[in-house]
Amino acid sequence: MRYVIIGAGAVGGAVGGRLAQSGREVVLVARGAHLAALRDGGLRLRVPEGELTHRLPAVAGPAELGVLRADDVLVLAVKTQDAEAALAAWGPAPVEGGGTAAERLPLLCAQNGVEGQRIALRRFRHVYGVCVWLPATHVEPGVVSAAGAPLTGMLHLGRYPHGADEVLRDIAADLEAAHFEAPVVPDVTRWQYAKLLGNLANAVEALTGPLTDEAARTLYERVRAEGERVLTAARIPYASAAEQREKRGDKVTLAPLDGAGRGGSSWQSLTRGTGTIEADHLNGEIVLLGRLHGVPTPLNELLQRLANAYAREHRPAGSLPVAELVRLADRAEQEKNG
């Protein structure tokens, strides 16, 4: 199989680089300065064993590849807010032997949240969900840091909305030969909703910086509790914290990497000044479900609004004092409670 990584940023670059290192054929899809750097100097993947340079084909879109191969696997690793445009570009791409990518090729949604795969299923027949536990950073064109050790990450895989098949097991085997653990599960969304609860901290980190302050951690616990109430009301199952700890164990721990900053995906978006952020599909997912099921979500509404404002106005990551965010959160809850 050839892996076409649509969005070779933190997650896509780490997955693509490790697959290439293990001997798999990989194409990277990127844009702007990152694409130029990949073409000029290759993908520089910083991992615990050192910096690896992978000179791989790098393209902006399907037209540069021509007719896709029947054994291509598409890995969608763009932020969810960019998924619609990416799927619109790649879905109609022709495949050797007839048909289109949307009709014939497997599409793995390696994204935070749960909305990307729903968007994909409107266009693609063969959609697979991925629960991504992969500490990776991309803030410099051409460079991706992946600090996980001894494994680079854990990627739960499942057909969306449920089930599994032999294609997925073949993909899992490739990933497991490339420094990942890749359990194939029939209920991938149960793991993704558990990850979503953890990702509710992304906006707090993007706004105030790493959650090293006790006040920031306490605020996140309040935000998470709000999310748990929503999922319970919506009767959406999710893996417990204990189940997640048991599954991960010490398989993916952070190793120090020289010159590599560490921040989550939303922090990275503000740091790169992209102008967008994924809060609508993280905190906003809780807000949506809360409105559908009659559960107030003042904290997640606040974080969604602030994160979007910071991205839109190109404000620096971590520039909101924790005390100010806590004050705003307290006020939001008070207003909601009357």
Legacy VTK file of the C-alpha trace (Angstrom):
# vtk DataFile Version 3.0
C-alpha trace
ASCII
DATASET POLYDATA
POINTS 338 float
0.000 0.000 0.000
1.000 3.586 -0.582
0.049 6.078 2.119
-1.052 9.536 0.990
-0.859 11.799 4.047
-3.313 14.646 3.492
-2.009 17.220 5.944
1.629 16.476 6.787
1.688 18.565 9.973
2.288 17.287 13.486
0.230 14.086 13.343
0.460 13.520 9.591
4.182 14.221 9.485
4.900 11.892 12.405
2.813 9.065 10.934
4.177 9.577 7.419
7.776 9.842 8.557
7.612 6.732 10.707
5.884 4.757 7.935
8.588 5.822 5.481
11.278 4.863 7.969
9.789 1.365 8.151
9.979 0.998 4.364
6.416 1.907 3.407
5.736 4.131 0.423
4.518 7.579 1.485
3.380 10.781 -0.215
3.056 13.968 1.839
0.406 16.582 1.092
0.987 20.084 2.424
0.736 23.736 1.459
2.554 27.043 1.681
5.927 27.332 3.383
5.676 23.815 4.796
5.256 22.315 1.325
8.190 24.361 0.013
10.389 23.173 2.885
9.390 19.526 2.353
10.298 19.779 -1.319
13.540 21.593 -0.662
14.993 19.720 2.303
12.678 16.808 3.009
10.740 16.087 6.183
12.894 16.606 9.263
11.389 14.332 11.899
12.728 14.892 15.399
12.254 11.807 17.559
13.933 10.528 20.736
16.628 8.705 18.760
17.613 11.849 16.856
16.613 13.876 13.807
15.661 11.836 10.751
15.361 13.358 7.279
12.904 11.739 4.873
12.976 12.949 1.277
9.499 11.971 0.172
7.226 13.061 -2.667
5.421 16.207 -1.535
2.405 17.601 -3.380
-0.251 20.277 -2.930
-3.126 18.179 -4.235
-4.237 15.149 -6.252
-3.577 16.693 -9.657
0.172 16.414 -9.074
-0.117 12.651 -8.550
-2.245 11.992 -11.603
-4.392 8.856 -11.452
-4.305 7.399 -7.938
-3.301 3.788 -7.372
-5.799 1.127 -6.387
-3.670 0.311 -3.333
-3.520 3.906 -2.065
-4.603 4.635 1.494
-5.644 8.220 2.173
-4.858 9.521 5.655
-6.781 12.701 6.446
-4.706 14.565 9.039
-5.762 18.177 8.441
-7.525 20.073 11.202
-11.263 19.413 11.143
-12.024 22.969 10.015
-10.027 22.204 6.855
-11.562 18.771 6.224
-14.360 19.829 3.882
-11.996 21.510 1.423
-9.550 18.608 1.500
-12.268 16.012 0.948
-13.772 18.032 -1.887
-10.377 18.034 -3.605
-9.495 14.390 -3.086
-12.901 12.699 -3.382
-13.262 13.071 -7.185
-9.650 12.059 -7.911
-9.594 9.207 -10.457
-8.255 5.780 -9.489
-6.589 3.296 -11.815
-9.094 0.745 -13.085
-11.985 3.193 -12.855
-13.941 5.038 -10.227
-12.885 7.762 -7.835
-11.086 7.974 -4.525
-14.399 8.590 -2.757
-15.838 5.411 -4.250
-12.888 3.042 -3.912
-10.116 4.061 -1.535
-9.930 3.715 2.244
-9.854 7.028 4.110
-8.438 7.193 7.641
-9.513 10.254 9.646
-6.547 10.884 11.962
-7.970 13.977 13.638
-9.068 15.302 16.996
-12.768 15.313 17.730
-15.464 13.277 16.005
-16.812 15.535 13.264
-14.199 14.917 10.538
-15.296 11.350 9.905
-18.963 12.412 9.728
-18.003 14.993 7.107
-16.009 12.319 5.264
-18.852 9.782 5.239
-20.953 12.180 3.173
-18.423 11.787 0.331
-16.388 8.608 0.926
-17.719 5.050 1.111
-14.862 3.541 3.115
-14.215 5.731 6.150
-12.156 4.703 9.165
-11.846 6.530 12.457
-8.566 6.942 14.308
-8.248 7.841 17.975
-4.936 9.694 17.968
-2.706 9.522 21.038
0.446 10.974 19.537
2.456 13.755 21.210
3.723 15.701 18.205
4.507 19.314 17.367
4.758 21.264 14.115
5.567 24.970 14.311
8.488 25.266 11.850
8.156 24.593 8.094
9.584 21.206 7.180
10.027 20.103 10.810
7.889 17.780 12.945
8.760 16.689 16.484
7.354 13.479 17.961
8.472 12.955 21.546
6.747 9.646 22.343
8.860 6.753 23.602
9.271 3.831 23.419
6.353 4.054 20.971
5.723 7.188 18.948
1.982 6.930 19.553
-1.105 4.802 19.954
-3.697 4.848 17.179
-6.962 3.027 17.853
-8.487 2.132 14.479
-12.026 1.208 13.525
-14.385 1.379 10.625
-16.733 4.329 10.961
-19.306 4.317 12.456
-18.465 0.842 13.779
-16.836 -2.441 12.857
-13.525 -3.556 11.360
-12.239 -5.349 8.255
-9.132 -6.911 6.728
-8.042 -3.677 5.035
-7.863 -2.046 8.438
-5.899 -4.963 9.892
-3.350 -4.647 7.079
-3.017 -0.928 7.822
-2.626 -1.673 11.534
0.181 -4.113 10.750
2.025 -1.411 8.809
1.591 1.078 11.654
2.790 -1.415 14.244
5.951 -1.932 12.182
6.472 1.852 12.323
6.758 2.629 16.078
3.013 2.712 16.779
0.558 0.535 18.615
-2.560 0.281 16.467
-5.384 -1.676 18.117
-8.245 -2.501 15.764
-11.498 -2.026 17.677
-15.180 -2.330 16.715
-16.133 0.785 18.705
-13.564 3.426 17.762
-15.900 6.296 18.642
-15.901 5.199 22.289
-12.164 5.939 22.380
-12.553 9.143 20.384
-15.104 10.603 22.788
-12.760 9.806 25.671
-9.997 11.643 23.800
-12.402 14.522 23.139
-12.797 15.057 26.881
-9.017 15.384 27.162
-8.906 17.737 24.183
-11.215 20.169 25.973
-8.002 21.355 27.639
-6.555 22.415 24.275
-8.251 25.802 24.345
-7.149 26.449 27.937
-3.545 25.675 26.941
-3.759 27.779 23.776
-5.066 30.770 25.710
-2.970 30.587 28.891
-0.013 28.279 28.154
0.882 24.803 29.485
-1.372 23.586 32.296
1.335 23.724 34.961
-0.597 26.161 37.154
-2.966 24.596 39.689
-5.628 27.132 38.791
-5.441 26.128 35.114
-5.683 22.426 35.943
-8.650 23.046 38.226
-10.389 25.020 35.486
-9.839 22.176 33.038
-11.406 19.726 35.490
-14.489 21.942 35.602
-14.582 22.076 31.796
-14.186 18.303 31.567
-16.929 17.683 34.140
-19.239 19.800 31.984
-18.309 17.637 29.000
-18.950 14.429 30.918
-22.422 15.652 31.922
-23.181 16.315 28.274
-22.001 12.898 27.055
-24.017 11.209 29.804
-27.147 13.141 28.825
-26.563 12.254 25.176
-26.025 8.585 26.145
-22.708 8.543 24.325
-20.330 5.908 25.743
-16.652 6.689 26.228
-13.657 4.808 27.581
-12.991 5.533 31.232
-9.822 7.214 32.450
-8.802 3.953 34.126
-9.288 1.998 30.885
-7.216 4.515 28.982
-4.399 4.391 31.554
-4.402 0.598 31.483
-4.236 0.526 27.689
-1.475 3.113 27.383
0.593 2.118 30.388
4.089 3.473 29.857
4.101 2.729 26.125
3.982 6.397 25.061
5.841 8.709 27.433
7.371 12.089 26.642
11.105 12.147 26.013
13.051 15.437 25.982
13.827 16.670 22.475
16.448 19.384 21.935
14.980 22.522 20.417
11.453 21.131 20.264
8.696 23.137 21.921
5.771 21.300 23.400
2.196 22.334 23.029
-1.072 20.823 21.899
-2.637 21.234 18.485
-4.571 24.407 19.357
-1.491 26.029 20.910
0.396 25.176 17.724
-2.290 26.823 15.569
-1.956 30.086 17.499
1.845 29.826 17.465
1.887 29.407 13.681
-0.666 32.199 13.260
-2.894 30.151 10.963
-5.938 32.321 11.657
-8.083 29.281 12.525
-8.338 26.869 15.425
-10.218 23.630 16.027
-12.234 24.819 19.055
-15.518 24.585 17.129
-14.986 20.828 16.863
-13.648 20.242 20.390
-15.319 22.549 22.918
-17.890 23.292 20.225
-18.818 19.614 19.998
-19.755 19.680 23.680
-21.659 22.923 23.145
-23.593 21.374 20.247
-24.468 18.225 22.189
-25.402 20.297 25.226
-27.847 22.340 23.177
-29.315 19.205 21.616
-29.821 17.529 24.996
-30.650 20.461 27.240
-27.413 20.635 29.231
-25.885 24.068 29.922
-22.281 24.423 28.726
-21.118 27.899 29.769
-17.457 26.942 30.207
-17.065 25.260 26.838
-18.986 28.089 25.162
-16.553 30.571 26.694
-13.476 28.636 25.594
-14.846 28.153 22.091
-15.534 31.879 21.732
-12.201 33.021 23.162
-10.109 30.520 21.193
-11.761 31.556 17.942
-11.207 35.217 18.748
-7.535 34.660 19.544
-7.035 32.766 16.260
-8.965 35.285 14.180
-7.114 38.249 15.699
-3.712 36.493 15.600
-3.155 36.945 19.319
-0.105 35.167 20.797
-0.536 31.704 22.297
-0.545 31.725 26.083
-1.116 35.485 26.382
-4.278 35.383 28.528
-3.472 35.287 32.278
-4.898 32.200 33.983
-6.506 34.333 36.691
-8.394 36.325 34.053
-9.647 33.171 32.324
-10.824 31.763 35.664
-12.622 35.053 36.384
-14.368 34.894 33.029
-15.294 31.250 33.625
-16.771 32.026 37.033
-18.819 34.845 35.553
-20.044 32.650 32.679
-21.276 30.005 35.106
-22.935 32.588 37.330
-24.760 34.137 34.380
-25.921 30.742 33.179
-27.218 29.881 36.642
-29.108 33.153 36.844
LINES 1 339
338 0 1 2 3 4 5 6 7 8 9 10 11 12 13 14 15 16 17 18 19 20 21 22 23 24 25 26 27 28 29 30 31 32 33 34 35 36 37 38 39 40 41 42 43 44 45 46 47 48 49 50 51 52 53 54 55 56 57 58 59 60 61 62 63 64 65 66 67 68 69 70 71 72 73 74 75 76 77 78 79 80 81 82 83 84 85 86 87 88 89 90 91 92 93 94 95 96 97 98 99 100 101 102 103 104 105 106 107 108 109 110 111 112 113 114 115 116 117 118 119 120 121 122 123 124 125 126 127 128 129 130 131 132 133 134 135 136 137 138 139 140 141 142 143 144 145 146 147 148 149 150 151 152 153 154 155 156 157 158 159 160 161 162 163 164 165 166 167 168 169 170 171 172 173 174 175 176 177 178 179 180 181 182 183 184 185 186 187 188 189 190 191 192 193 194 195 196 197 198 199 200 201 202 203 204 205 206 207 208 209 210 211 212 213 214 215 216 217 218 219 220 221 222 223 224 225 226 227 228 229 230 231 232 233 234 235 236 237 238 239 240 241 242 243 244 245 246 247 248 249 250 251 252 253 254 255 256 257 258 259 260 261 262 263 264 265 266 267 268 269 270 271 272 273 274 275 276 277 278 279 280 281 282 283 284 285 286 287 288 289 290 291 292 293 294 295 296 297 298 299 300 301 302 303 304 305 306 307 308 309 310 311 312 313 314 315 316 317 318 319 320 321 322 323 324 325 326 327 328 329 330 331 332 333 334 335 336 337
